[in-house]
Amino acid sequence: MSSESDFIQPNKKNGLVVVKINVKVFPIDLIYSAAYSIMDRAYVILDGSPEDTIYAILKPRTFKGELAELGRIFYDDLVASAFQTVQLVRNRDLRNALLQSLVPAGTPVQEEQFKEELVDEKDIAALWEDKFGEKIEGNPKKGK
Amino acid sequence: MFRVNTQIYSIDKVEKMFGKGRWVGKYLVYEQEGNEAEIYEKFNKLLE
């Protein structure tokens, strides 16, 4: 039976806590996600092997509590990230179905609308010569 | 002295953040003596 101290090892002397993470349980992407979410409260250094065990070294930044508590918060973030990922995967089909139900079936892509927007109605892009047929060089009266 | 695990952090990002280091296995090792908080801050930036 594992205990908390197997995974969360506070080091008061150095003012940091080492969190041991089994990558088979929490893949590296979840660890990055949890590290990112705790960054405002702690400095995070990751070490170890992405195929086996990752060590997250946490040093309080704005966090004022116990070192072990910081480790627990990190583990909570890991679990929350894992939960979100599982929910995203589970709900993927439902989410896609909902999104598709918002667009009526067979609705054509409105390319015509885009074409109209590209028309230069005010002739802004047209050259002066094309519009008025005469070059004006330095004398505004010449063009009139 | 500190080291950065290049299996976890992107080598490009690490070298951009800390400069060229000495390779020891999978680690980039830096001898630079600097402000510890600054180094920790840079490690956090590597995760952004």
N, CA and C atoms of all chains as a GROMACS GRO file, in nm:
protein
  576
    1MET      N    1   0.085  -0.121   0.000
    1MET     CA    2   0.000   0.000   0.000
    1MET      C    3   0.088   0.125   0.000
    2SER      N    4   0.061   0.214  -0.094
    2SER     CA    5   0.140   0.337  -0.103
    2SER      C    6   0.086   0.442  -0.008
    3SER      N    7   0.176   0.527   0.037
    3SER     CA    8   0.130   0.639   0.121
    3SER      C    9   0.164   0.769   0.050
    4GLU      N   10   0.111   0.877   0.102
    4GLU     CA   11   0.132   1.008   0.038
    4GLU      C   12   0.280   1.040   0.024
    5SER      N   13   0.359   0.999   0.126
    5SER     CA   14   0.502   1.033   0.122
    5SER      C   15   0.577   0.960   0.011
    6ASP      N   16   0.515   0.858  -0.049
    6ASP     CA   17   0.578   0.793  -0.165
    6ASP      C   18   0.572   0.885  -0.287
    7PHE      N   19   0.475   0.973  -0.289
    7PHE     CA   20   0.453   1.057  -0.407
    7PHE      C   21   0.484   1.205  -0.384
    8ILE      N   22   0.466   1.249  -0.260
    8ILE     CA   23   0.487   1.391  -0.229
    8ILE      C   24   0.594   1.401  -0.122
    9GLN      N   25   0.709   1.453  -0.161
    9GLN     CA   26   0.823   1.457  -0.068
    9GLN      C   27   0.867   1.602  -0.042
   10PRO      N   28   0.819   1.662   0.067
   10PRO     CA   29   0.860   1.799   0.098
   10PRO      C   30   1.005   1.801   0.147
   11ASN      N   31   1.076   1.905   0.107
   11ASN     CA   32   1.214   1.923   0.151
   11ASN      C   33   1.225   2.063   0.212
   12LYS      N   34   1.205   2.070   0.344
   12LYS     CA   35   1.200   2.201   0.412
   12LYS      C   36   1.333   2.273   0.401
   13LYS      N   37   1.442   2.196   0.404
   13LYS     CA   38   1.576   2.257   0.398
   13LYS      C   39   1.592   2.342   0.273
   14ASN      N   40   1.549   2.286   0.158
   14ASN     CA   41   1.562   2.358   0.032
   14ASN      C   42   1.438   2.437  -0.005
   15GLY      N   43   1.334   2.424   0.078
   15GLY     CA   44   1.211   2.500   0.053
   15GLY      C   45   1.138   2.457  -0.073
   16LEU      N   46   1.138   2.328  -0.099
   16LEU     CA   47   1.067   2.278  -0.217
   16LEU      C   48   1.003   2.143  -0.189
   17VAL      N   49   0.916   2.103  -0.280
   17VAL     CA   50   0.851   1.973  -0.266
   17VAL      C   51   0.866   1.898  -0.398
   18VAL      N   52   0.900   1.770  -0.388
   18VAL     CA   53   0.915   1.688  -0.509
   18VAL      C   54   0.792   1.598  -0.521
   19VAL      N   55   0.728   1.606  -0.636
   19VAL     CA   56   0.610   1.523  -0.661
   19VAL      C   57   0.647   1.417  -0.765
   20LYS      N   58   0.629   1.291  -0.727
   20LYS     CA   59   0.663   1.180  -0.815
   20LYS      C   60   0.538   1.137  -0.892
   21ILE      N   61   0.551   1.129  -1.024
   21ILE     CA   62   0.433   1.100  -1.106
   21ILE      C   63   0.460   0.980  -1.197
   22ASN      N   64   0.372   0.883  -1.192
   22ASN     CA   65   0.380   0.766  -1.280
   22ASN      C   66   0.320   0.805  -1.416
   23VAL      N   67   0.404   0.802  -1.519
   23VAL     CA   68   0.361   0.849  -1.651
   23VAL      C   69   0.258   0.754  -1.712
   24LYS      N   70   0.252   0.631  -1.664
   24LYS     CA   71   0.151   0.538  -1.716
   24LYS      C   72   0.012   0.576  -1.665
   25VAL      N   73   0.008   0.646  -1.553
   25VAL     CA   74  -0.121   0.692  -1.498
   25VAL      C   75  -0.153   0.832  -1.548
   26PHE      N   76  -0.053   0.920  -1.542
   26PHE     CA   77  -0.071   1.059  -1.587
   26PHE      C   78   0.029   1.086  -1.700
   27PRO      N   79  -0.016   1.078  -1.826
   27PRO     CA   80   0.076   1.104  -1.938
   27PRO      C   81   0.136   1.244  -1.932
   28ILE      N   82   0.245   1.260  -2.004
   28ILE     CA   83   0.324   1.384  -1.998
   28ILE      C   84   0.241   1.509  -2.030
   29ASP      N   85   0.145   1.498  -2.123
   29ASP     CA   86   0.063   1.616  -2.157
   29ASP      C   87  -0.018   1.665  -2.038
   30LEU      N   88  -0.065   1.570  -1.957
   30LEU     CA   89  -0.140   1.609  -1.837
   30LEU      C   90  -0.047   1.677  -1.736
   31ILE      N   91   0.076   1.629  -1.732
   31ILE     CA   92   0.174   1.688  -1.638
   31ILE      C   93   0.205   1.832  -1.680
   32TYR      N   94   0.222   1.854  -1.811
   32TYR     CA   95   0.244   1.991  -1.860
   32TYR      C   96   0.124   2.079  -1.823
   33SER      N   97   0.005   2.023  -1.839
   33SER     CA   98  -0.117   2.098  -1.812
   33SER      C   99  -0.126   2.136  -1.663
   34ALA      N  100  -0.098   2.039  -1.576
   34ALA     CA  101  -0.102   2.066  -1.431
   34ALA      C  102   0.008   2.164  -1.392
   35ALA      N  103   0.125   2.150  -1.453
   35ALA     CA  104   0.236   2.240  -1.423
   35ALA      C  105   0.198   2.383  -1.463
   36TYR      N  106   0.134   2.394  -1.579
   36TYR     CA  107   0.094   2.526  -1.627
   36TYR      C  108  -0.008   2.590  -1.531
   37SER      N  109  -0.100   2.508  -1.481
   37SER     CA  110  -0.206   2.565  -1.398
   37SER      C  111  -0.158   2.605  -1.258
   38ILE      N  112  -0.043   2.553  -1.216
   38ILE     CA  113   0.006   2.588  -1.081
   38ILE      C  114   0.117   2.695  -1.088
   39MET      N  115   0.152   2.734  -1.210
   39MET     CA  116   0.266   2.825  -1.229
   39MET      C  117   0.256   2.960  -1.159
   40ASP      N  118   0.133   3.007  -1.139
   40ASP     CA  119   0.120   3.138  -1.072
   40ASP      C  120   0.149   3.126  -0.922
   41ARG      N  121   0.137   3.004  -0.867
   41ARG     CA  122   0.160   2.984  -0.724
   41ARG      C  123   0.298   2.925  -0.693
   42ALA      N  124   0.357   2.858  -0.791
   42ALA     CA  125   0.485   2.790  -0.765
   42ALA      C  126   0.573   2.789  -0.889
   43TYR      N  127   0.704   2.781  -0.865
   43TYR     CA  128   0.797   2.755  -0.975
   43TYR      C  129   0.798   2.605  -0.997
   44VAL      N  130   0.802   2.563  -1.122
   44VAL     CA  131   0.796   2.420  -1.153
   44VAL      C  132   0.916   2.380  -1.238
   45ILE      N  133   0.986   2.278  -1.194
   45ILE     CA  134   1.092   2.219  -1.275
   45ILE      C  135   1.057   2.071  -1.292
   46LEU      N  136   1.057   2.024  -1.418
   46LEU     CA  137   1.024   1.885  -1.444
   46LEU      C  138   1.151   1.807  -1.476
   47ASP      N  139   1.158   1.687  -1.424
   47ASP     CA  140   1.274   1.601  -1.449
   47ASP      C  141   1.226   1.456  -1.453
   48GLY      N  142   1.315   1.366  -1.489
   48GLY     CA  143   1.280   1.224  -1.493
   48GLY      C  144   1.269   1.173  -1.634
   49SER      N  145   1.189   1.068  -1.652
   49SER     CA  146   1.178   1.006  -1.783
   49SER      C  147   1.032   1.008  -1.830
   50PRO      N  148   1.006   1.062  -1.950
   50PRO     CA  149   0.868   1.065  -2.001
   50PRO      C  150   0.810   0.926  -2.028
   51GLU      N  151   0.894   0.823  -2.020
   51GLU     CA  152   0.844   0.685  -2.042
   51GLU      C  153   0.814   0.614  -1.911
   52ASP      N  154   0.859   0.672  -1.800
   52ASP     CA  155   0.847   0.598  -1.674
   52ASP      C  156   0.794   0.686  -1.559
   53THR      N  157   0.884   0.765  -1.503
   53THR     CA  158   0.847   0.849  -1.388
   53THR      C  159   0.895   0.992  -1.412
   54ILE      N  160   0.806   1.086  -1.384
   54ILE     CA  161   0.841   1.228  -1.392
   54ILE      C  162   0.843   1.283  -1.250
   55TYR      N  163   0.940   1.368  -1.223
   55TYR     CA  164   0.947   1.436  -1.094
   55TYR      C  165   0.917   1.584  -1.118
   56ALA      N  166   0.817   1.634  -1.051
   56ALA     CA  167   0.786   1.777  -1.059
   56ALA      C  168   0.842   1.840  -0.932
   57ILE      N  169   0.937   1.930  -0.950
   57ILE     CA  170   0.998   1.998  -0.835
   57ILE      C  171   0.928   2.134  -0.822
   58LEU      N  172   0.860   2.151  -0.711
   58LEU     CA  173   0.780   2.273  -0.693
   58LEU      C  174   0.841   2.359  -0.583
   59LYS      N  175   0.859   2.485  -0.614
   59LYS     CA  176   0.910   2.580  -0.515
   59LYS      C  177   0.809   2.694  -0.504
   60PRO      N  178   0.760   2.721  -0.384
   60PRO     CA  179   0.655   2.823  -0.371
   60PRO      C  180   0.697   2.957  -0.432
   61ARG      N  181   0.602   3.018  -0.500
   61ARG     CA  182   0.624   3.149  -0.561
   61ARG      C  183   0.536   3.250  -0.486
   62THR      N  184   0.406   3.233  -0.495
   62THR     CA  185   0.315   3.316  -0.416
   62THR      C  186   0.244   3.231  -0.311
   63PHE      N  187   0.259   3.101  -0.322
   63PHE     CA  188   0.192   3.008  -0.230
   63PHE      C  189   0.249   3.022  -0.088
   64LYS      N  190   0.160   3.031   0.012
   64LYS     CA  191   0.205   3.057   0.149
   64LYS      C  192   0.189   2.938   0.244
   65GLY      N  193   0.126   2.832   0.197
   65GLY     CA  194   0.097   2.719   0.287
   65GLY      C  195   0.213   2.622   0.304
   66GLU      N  196   0.179   2.504   0.355
   66GLU     CA  197   0.277   2.396   0.375
   66GLU      C  198   0.325   2.341   0.240
   67LEU      N  199   0.449   2.294   0.238
   67LEU     CA  200   0.504   2.238   0.114
   67LEU      C  201   0.423   2.116   0.067
   68ALA      N  202   0.386   2.030   0.164
   68ALA     CA  203   0.309   1.910   0.128
   68ALA      C  204   0.175   1.949   0.065
   69GLU      N  205   0.116   2.058   0.114
   69GLU     CA  206  -0.011   2.106   0.061
   69GLU      C  207   0.005   2.146  -0.087
   70LEU      N  208   0.119   2.209  -0.118
   70LEU     CA  209   0.148   2.248  -0.256
   70LEU      C  210   0.154   2.124  -0.345
   71GLY      N  211   0.217   2.019  -0.294
   71GLY     CA  212   0.223   1.893  -0.367
   71GLY      C  213   0.085   1.835  -0.391
   72ARG      N  214   0.001   1.842  -0.288
   72ARG     CA  215  -0.137   1.790  -0.302
   72ARG      C  216  -0.215   1.870  -0.406
   73ILE      N  217  -0.195   2.002  -0.404
   73ILE     CA  218  -0.265   2.087  -0.503
   73ILE      C  219  -0.223   2.046  -0.645
   74PHE      N  220  -0.093   2.020  -0.660
   74PHE     CA  221  -0.044   1.979  -0.793
   74PHE      C  222  -0.110   1.847  -0.835
   75TYR      N  223  -0.118   1.752  -0.740
   75TYR     CA  224  -0.183   1.624  -0.772
   75TYR      C  225  -0.330   1.644  -0.806
   76ASP      N  226  -0.396   1.734  -0.733
   76ASP     CA  227  -0.537   1.764  -0.763
   76ASP      C  228  -0.550   1.818  -0.906
   77ASP      N  229  -0.456   1.907  -0.944
   77ASP     CA  230  -0.458   1.963  -1.080
   77ASP      C  231  -0.439   1.854  -1.184
   78LEU      N  232  -0.352   1.757  -1.150
   78LEU     CA  233  -0.329   1.644  -1.241
   78LEU      C  234  -0.459   1.566  -1.261
   79VAL      N  235  -0.527   1.538  -1.150
   79VAL     CA  236  -0.651   1.461  -1.157
   79VAL      C  237  -0.757   1.541  -1.234
   80ALA      N  238  -0.763   1.674  -1.208
   80ALA     CA  239  -0.860   1.758  -1.278
   80ALA      C  240  -0.833   1.758  -1.429
   81SER      N  241  -0.705   1.766  -1.466
   81SER     CA  242  -0.669   1.763  -1.608
   81SER      C  243  -0.708   1.629  -1.671
   82ALA      N  244  -0.683   1.521  -1.597
   82ALA     CA  245  -0.717   1.387  -1.647
   82ALA      C  246  -0.869   1.377  -1.666
   83PHE      N  247  -0.943   1.428  -1.567
   83PHE     CA  248  -1.090   1.423  -1.573
   83PHE      C  249  -1.141   1.500  -1.695
   84GLN      N  250  -1.086   1.622  -1.714
   84GLN     CA  251  -1.130   1.704  -1.828
   84GLN      C  252  -1.104   1.630  -1.959
   85THR      N  253  -0.986   1.568  -1.968
   85THR     CA  254  -0.951   1.497  -2.092
   85THR      C  255  -1.046   1.381  -2.117
   86VAL      N  256  -1.074   1.304  -2.011
   86VAL     CA  257  -1.166   1.190  -2.026
   86VAL      C  258  -1.304   1.240  -2.068
   87GLN      N  259  -1.351   1.348  -2.007
   87GLN     CA  260  -1.482   1.402  -2.041
   87GLN      C  261  -1.486   1.450  -2.186
   88LEU      N  262  -1.377   1.515  -2.229
   88LEU     CA  263  -1.370   1.562  -2.367
   88LEU      C  264  -1.383   1.446  -2.465
   89VAL      N  265  -1.311   1.337  -2.434
   89VAL     CA  266  -1.315   1.220  -2.524
   89VAL      C  267  -1.453   1.156  -2.521
   90ARG      N  268  -1.508   1.140  -2.399
   90ARG     CA  269  -1.640   1.076  -2.385
   90ARG      C  270  -1.748   1.155  -2.458
   91ASN      N  271  -1.739   1.287  -2.449
   91ASN     CA  272  -1.846   1.372  -2.504
   91ASN      C  273  -1.820   1.415  -2.647
   92ARG      N  274  -1.712   1.365  -2.706
   92ARG     CA  275  -1.675   1.411  -2.840
   92ARG      C  276  -1.789   1.392  -2.941
   93ASP      N  277  -1.849   1.271  -2.943
   93ASP     CA  278  -1.955   1.244  -3.040
   93ASP      C  279  -2.076   1.333  -3.016
   94LEU      N  280  -2.112   1.346  -2.888
   94LEU     CA  281  -2.227   1.430  -2.853
   94LEU      C  282  -2.201   1.575  -2.892
   95ARG      N  283  -2.079   1.623  -2.864
   95ARG     CA  284  -2.042   1.761  -2.896
   95ARG      C  285  -2.049   1.785  -3.047
   96ASN      N  286  -1.995   1.689  -3.123
   96ASN     CA  287  -2.000   1.702  -3.269
   96ASN      C  288  -2.143   1.702  -3.320
   97ALA      N  289  -2.228   1.614  -3.260
   97ALA     CA  290  -2.367   1.606  -3.303
   97ALA      C  291  -2.439   1.738  -3.275
   98LEU      N  292  -2.410   1.795  -3.158
   98LEU     CA  293  -2.473   1.923  -3.123
   98LEU      C  294  -2.430   2.033  -3.219
   99LEU      N  295  -2.302   2.037  -3.250
   99LEU     CA  296  -2.251   2.139  -3.341
   99LEU      C  297  -2.313   2.124  -3.479
  100GLN      N  298  -2.326   1.997  -3.523
  100GLN     CA  299  -2.383   1.973  -3.655
  100GLN      C  300  -2.532   2.008  -3.659
  101SER      N  301  -2.599   1.991  -3.544
  101SER     CA  302  -2.742   2.022  -3.541
  101SER      C  303  -2.768   2.171  -3.553
  102LEU      N  304  -2.667   2.251  -3.524
  102LEU     CA  305  -2.683   2.398  -3.536
  102LEU      C  306  -2.682   2.442  -3.681
  103VAL      N  307  -2.618   2.363  -3.767
  103VAL     CA  308  -2.614   2.396  -3.910
  103VAL      C  309  -2.711   2.303  -3.981
  104PRO      N  310  -2.817   2.356  -4.046
  104PRO     CA  311  -2.911   2.269  -4.117
  104PRO      C  312  -2.840   2.186  -4.224
  105ALA      N  313  -2.883   2.061  -4.236
  105ALA     CA  314  -2.819   1.970  -4.332
  105ALA      C  315  -2.830   2.026  -4.474
  106GLY      N  316  -2.725   2.012  -4.551
  106GLY     CA  317  -2.726   2.053  -4.691
  106GLY      C  318  -2.709   2.201  -4.713
  107THR      N  319  -2.684   2.277  -4.606
  107THR     CA  320  -2.662   2.421  -4.622
  107THR      C  321  -2.532   2.444  -4.698
  108PRO      N  322  -2.543   2.513  -4.814
  108PRO     CA  323  -2.419   2.535  -4.890
  108PRO      C  324  -2.329   2.637  -4.822
  109VAL      N  325  -2.205   2.622  -4.847
  109VAL     CA  326  -2.111   2.721  -4.794
  109VAL      C  327  -2.137   2.851  -4.868
  110GLN      N  328  -2.149   2.958  -4.795
  110GLN     CA  329  -2.192   3.083  -4.857
  110GLN      C  330  -2.076   3.156  -4.923
  111GLU      N  331  -2.031   3.098  -5.035
  111GLU     CA  332  -1.917   3.158  -5.105
  111GLU      C  333  -1.956   3.289  -5.172
  112GLU      N  334  -2.083   3.296  -5.220
  112GLU     CA  335  -2.128   3.416  -5.290
  112GLU      C  336  -2.113   3.539  -5.203
  113GLN      N  337  -2.146   3.520  -5.075
  113GLN     CA  338  -2.138   3.631  -4.982
  113GLN      C  339  -1.995   3.684  -4.974
  114PHE      N  340  -1.899   3.591  -4.972
  114PHE     CA  341  -1.759   3.632  -4.965
  114PHE      C  342  -1.718   3.705  -5.092
  115LYS      N  343  -1.768   3.655  -5.208
  115LYS     CA  344  -1.732   3.719  -5.334
  115LYS      C  345  -1.780   3.863  -5.336
  116GLU      N  346  -1.902   3.883  -5.287
  116GLU     CA  347  -1.957   4.019  -5.284
  116GLU      C  348  -1.872   4.111  -5.198
  117GLU      N  349  -1.824   4.056  -5.088
  117GLU     CA  350  -1.743   4.138  -5.000
  117GLU      C  351  -1.612   4.179  -5.065
  118LEU      N  352  -1.566   4.097  -5.158
  118LEU     CA  353  -1.438   4.127  -5.224
  118LEU      C  354  -1.451   4.232  -5.333
  119VAL      N  355  -1.576   4.260  -5.379
  119VAL     CA  356  -1.595   4.360  -5.484
  119VAL      C  357  -1.563   4.499  -5.428
  120ASP      N  358  -1.484   4.573  -5.504
  120ASP     CA  359  -1.441   4.706  -5.462
  120ASP      C  360  -1.546   4.806  -5.507
  121GLU      N  361  -1.654   4.816  -5.430
  121GLU     CA  362  -1.768   4.898  -5.471
  121GLU      C  363  -1.731   5.045  -5.486
  122LYS      N  364  -1.645   5.094  -5.405
  122LYS     CA  365  -1.611   5.237  -5.410
  122LYS      C  366  -1.488   5.264  -5.496
  123ASP      N  367  -1.444   5.160  -5.568
  123ASP     CA  368  -1.326   5.173  -5.655
  123ASP      C  369  -1.204   5.223  -5.583
  124ILE      N  370  -1.190   5.184  -5.460
  124ILE     CA  371  -1.076   5.231  -5.381
  124ILE      C  372  -0.946   5.180  -5.438
  125ALA      N  373  -0.949   5.055  -5.488
  125ALA     CA  374  -0.826   4.994  -5.538
  125ALA      C  375  -0.792   5.037  -5.681
  126ALA      N  376  -0.881   5.108  -5.748
  126ALA     CA  377  -0.857   5.146  -5.888
  126ALA      C  378  -0.754   5.258  -5.897
  127LEU      N  379  -0.674   5.255  -6.004
  127LEU     CA  380  -0.574   5.360  -6.025
  127LEU      C  381  -0.643   5.489  -6.070
  128TRP      N  382  -0.578   5.601  -6.041
  128TRP     CA  383  -0.633   5.731  -6.079
  128TRP      C  384  -0.648   5.740  -6.232
  129GLU      N  385  -0.545   5.688  -6.305
  129GLU     CA  386  -0.548   5.692  -6.452
  129GLU      C  387  -0.664   5.611  -6.507
  130ASP      N  388  -0.690   5.498  -6.444
  130ASP     CA  389  -0.800   5.414  -6.490
  130ASP      C  390  -0.933   5.483  -6.470
  131LYS      N  391  -0.941   5.560  -6.362
  131LYS     CA  392  -1.069   5.625  -6.331
  131LYS      C  393  -1.090   5.751  -6.411
  132PHE      N  394  -0.980   5.832  -6.427
  132PHE     CA  395  -0.996   5.964  -6.489
  132PHE      C  396  -0.921   5.978  -6.622
  133GLY      N  397  -0.840   5.883  -6.657
  133GLY     CA  398  -0.778   5.877  -6.788
  133GLY      C  399  -0.662   5.971  -6.812
  134GLU      N  400  -0.628   6.063  -6.722
  134GLU     CA  401  -0.520   6.158  -6.747
  134GLU      C  402  -0.427   6.162  -6.628
  135LYS      N  403  -0.299   6.173  -6.655
  135LYS     CA  404  -0.202   6.182  -6.547
  135LYS      C  405  -0.197   6.323  -6.492
  136ILE      N  406  -0.186   6.335  -6.366
  136ILE     CA  407  -0.171   6.467  -6.304
  136ILE      C  408  -0.037   6.468  -6.235
  137GLU      N  409   0.052   6.553  -6.277
  137GLU     CA  410   0.183   6.558  -6.214
  137GLU      C  411   0.208   6.696  -6.156
  138GLY      N  412   0.183   6.712  -6.032
  138GLY     CA  413   0.216   6.835  -5.960
  138GLY      C  414   0.115   6.947  -5.977
  139ASN      N  415   0.033   6.950  -6.083
  139ASN     CA  416  -0.062   7.058  -6.104
  139ASN      C  417  -0.204   7.007  -6.093
  140PRO      N  418  -0.265   7.031  -5.977
  140PRO     CA  419  -0.400   6.979  -5.956
  140PRO      C  420  -0.500   7.036  -6.056
  141LYS      N  421  -0.475   7.158  -6.110
  141LYS     CA  422  -0.572   7.218  -6.202
  141LYS      C  423  -0.576   7.146  -6.336
  142LYS      N  424  -0.460   7.086  -6.372
  142LYS     CA  425  -0.448   7.022  -6.502
  142LYS      C  426  -0.550   6.908  -6.519
  143GLY      N  427  -0.578   6.842  -6.411
  143GLY     CA  428  -0.668   6.728  -6.417
  143GLY      C  429  -0.814   6.767  -6.433
  144LYS      N  430  -0.848   6.890  -6.404
  144LYS     CA  431  -0.991   6.929  -6.405
  144LYS      C  432  -1.040   6.960  -6.544
  145MET      N  433   2.513   2.597  -1.059
  145MET     CA  434   2.503   2.505  -1.172
  145MET      C  435   2.364   2.441  -1.174
  146PHE      N  436   2.309   2.426  -1.292
  146PHE     CA  437   2.181   2.356  -1.303
  146PHE      C  438   2.174   2.280  -1.435
  147ARG      N  439   2.080   2.188  -1.444
  147ARG     CA  440   2.067   2.108  -1.565
  147ARG      C  441   1.922   2.105  -1.612
  148VAL      N  442   1.905   2.086  -1.741
  148VAL     CA  443   1.771   2.083  -1.798
  148VAL      C  444   1.752   1.951  -1.874
  149ASN      N  445   1.645   1.884  -1.844
  149ASN     CA  446   1.615   1.755  -1.906
  149ASN      C  447   1.555   1.780  -2.046
  150THR      N  448   1.629   1.741  -2.149
  150THR     CA  449   1.582   1.770  -2.286
  150THR      C  450   1.480   1.668  -2.337
  151GLN      N  451   1.451   1.565  -2.254
  151GLN     CA  452   1.342   1.475  -2.292
  151GLN      C  453   1.208   1.538  -2.254
  152ILE      N  454   1.214   1.637  -2.167
  152ILE     CA  455   1.091   1.701  -2.120
  152ILE      C  456   1.075   1.841  -2.180
  153TYR      N  457   1.185   1.915  -2.186
  153TYR     CA  458   1.181   2.050  -2.240
  153TYR      C  459   1.239   2.051  -2.382
  154SER      N  460   1.180   2.133  -2.469
  154SER     CA  461   1.228   2.143  -2.607
  154SER      C  462   1.368   2.206  -2.608
  155ILE      N  463   1.459   2.141  -2.683
  155ILE     CA  464   1.599   2.188  -2.688
  155ILE      C  465   1.604   2.332  -2.740
  156ASP      N  466   1.526   2.360  -2.843
  156ASP     CA  467   1.525   2.496  -2.901
  156ASP      C  468   1.489   2.600  -2.795
  157LYS      N  469   1.380   2.569  -2.722
  157LYS     CA  470   1.334   2.663  -2.619
  157LYS      C  471   1.440   2.680  -2.510
  158VAL      N  472   1.501   2.568  -2.470
  158VAL     CA  473   1.600   2.572  -2.363
  158VAL      C  474   1.719   2.658  -2.404
  159GLU      N  475   1.766   2.637  -2.528
  159GLU     CA  476   1.884   2.712  -2.573
  159GLU      C  477   1.850   2.860  -2.593
  160LYS      N  478   1.725   2.885  -2.632
  160LYS     CA  479   1.683   3.024  -2.646
  160LYS      C  480   1.679   3.092  -2.509
  161MET      N  481   1.638   3.016  -2.408
  161MET     CA  482   1.621   3.072  -2.274
  161MET      C  483   1.754   3.083  -2.198
  162PHE      N  484   1.836   2.977  -2.206
  162PHE     CA  485   1.957   2.973  -2.124
  162PHE      C  486   2.087   2.984  -2.205
  163GLY      N  487   2.078   2.976  -2.336
  163GLY     CA  488   2.199   2.977  -2.418
  163GLY      C  489   2.250   2.835  -2.440
  164LYS      N  490   2.367   2.826  -2.502
  164LYS     CA  491   2.425   2.694  -2.531
  164LYS      C  492   2.480   2.634  -2.401
  165GLY      N  493   2.444   2.510  -2.375
  165GLY     CA  494   2.492   2.442  -2.254
  165GLY      C  495   2.583   2.326  -2.290
  166ARG      N  496   2.630   2.258  -2.187
  166ARG     CA  497   2.716   2.141  -2.208
  166ARG      C  498   2.628   2.016  -2.199
  167TRP      N  499   2.642   1.928  -2.300
  167TRP     CA  500   2.560   1.807  -2.301
  167TRP      C  501   2.618   1.700  -2.207
  168VAL      N  502   2.533   1.649  -2.120
  168VAL     CA  503   2.569   1.533  -2.038
  168VAL      C  504   2.450   1.438  -2.046
  169GLY      N  505   2.462   1.336  -2.132
  169GLY     CA  506   2.349   1.245  -2.156
  169GLY      C  507   2.231   1.322  -2.211
  170LYS      N  508   2.116   1.310  -2.145
  170LYS     CA  509   1.996   1.379  -2.194
  170LYS      C  510   1.985   1.522  -2.139
  171TYR      N  511   2.082   1.561  -2.060
  171TYR     CA  512   2.075   1.693  -1.994
  171TYR      C  513   2.161   1.798  -2.062
  172LEU      N  514   2.112   1.921  -2.061
  172LEU     CA  515   2.195   2.036  -2.095
  172LEU      C  516   2.236   2.098  -1.962
  173VAL      N  517   2.365   2.107  -1.940
  173VAL     CA  518   2.416   2.154  -1.811
  173VAL      C  519   2.469   2.297  -1.826
  174TYR      N  520   2.432   2.379  -1.730
  174TYR     CA  521   2.473   2.521  -1.732
  174TYR      C  522   2.552   2.552  -1.605
  175GLU      N  523   2.665   2.612  -1.625
  175GLU     CA  524   2.752   2.644  -1.512
  175GLU      C  525   2.721   2.784  -1.457
  176GLN      N  526   2.642   2.859  -1.531
  176GLN     CA  527   2.620   3.001  -1.496
  176GLN      C  528   2.570   3.020  -1.352
  177GLU      N  529   2.634   3.112  -1.286
  177GLU     CA  530   2.591   3.151  -1.152
  177GLU      C  531   2.494   3.267  -1.172
  178GLY      N  532   2.375   3.250  -1.132
  178GLY     CA  533   2.280   3.360  -1.152
  178GLY      C  534   2.186   3.369  -1.035
  179ASN      N  535   2.099   3.462  -1.045
  179ASN     CA  536   1.993   3.478  -0.946
  179ASN      C  537   1.903   3.353  -0.953
  180GLU      N  538   1.892   3.284  -0.840
  180GLU     CA  539   1.815   3.158  -0.838
  180GLU      C  540   1.670   3.180  -0.882
  181ALA      N  541   1.610   3.288  -0.833
  181ALA     CA  542   1.470   3.316  -0.866
  181ALA      C  543   1.455   3.337  -1.017
  182GLU      N  544   1.556   3.400  -1.077
  182GLU     CA  545   1.552   3.426  -1.221
  182GLU      C  546   1.555   3.294  -1.299
  183ILE      N  547   1.637   3.201  -1.250
  183ILE     CA  548   1.646   3.070  -1.317
  183ILE      C  549   1.513   2.996  -1.304
  184TYR      N  550   1.455   2.998  -1.183
  184TYR     CA  551   1.324   2.934  -1.164
  184TYR      C  552   1.220   2.998  -1.256
  185GLU      N  553   1.226   3.130  -1.266
  185GLU     CA  554   1.131   3.203  -1.351
  185GLU      C  555   1.143   3.156  -1.496
  186LYS      N  556   1.267   3.137  -1.539
  186LYS     CA  557   1.289   3.092  -1.677
  186LYS      C  558   1.237   2.950  -1.699
  187PHE      N  559   1.250   2.866  -1.596
  187PHE     CA  560   1.195   2.730  -1.608
  187PHE      C  561   1.043   2.737  -1.627
  188ASN      N  562   0.978   2.827  -1.554
  188ASN     CA  563   0.833   2.843  -1.571
  188ASN      C  564   0.801   2.890  -1.713
  189LYS      N  565   0.883   2.982  -1.764
  189LYS     CA  566   0.857   3.034  -1.900
  189LYS      C  567   0.870   2.923  -2.004
  190LEU      N  568   0.956   2.826  -1.976
  190LEU     CA  569   0.971   2.714  -2.070
  190LEU      C  570   0.840   2.636  -2.086
  191LEU      N  571   0.756   2.642  -1.984
  191LEU     CA  572   0.630   2.567  -1.989
  191LEU      C  573   0.518   2.645  -2.057
  192GLU      N  574   0.541   2.771  -2.085
  192GLU     CA  575   0.434   2.854  -2.143
  192GLU      C  576   0.414   2.825  -2.291
   0.00000   0.00000   0.00000
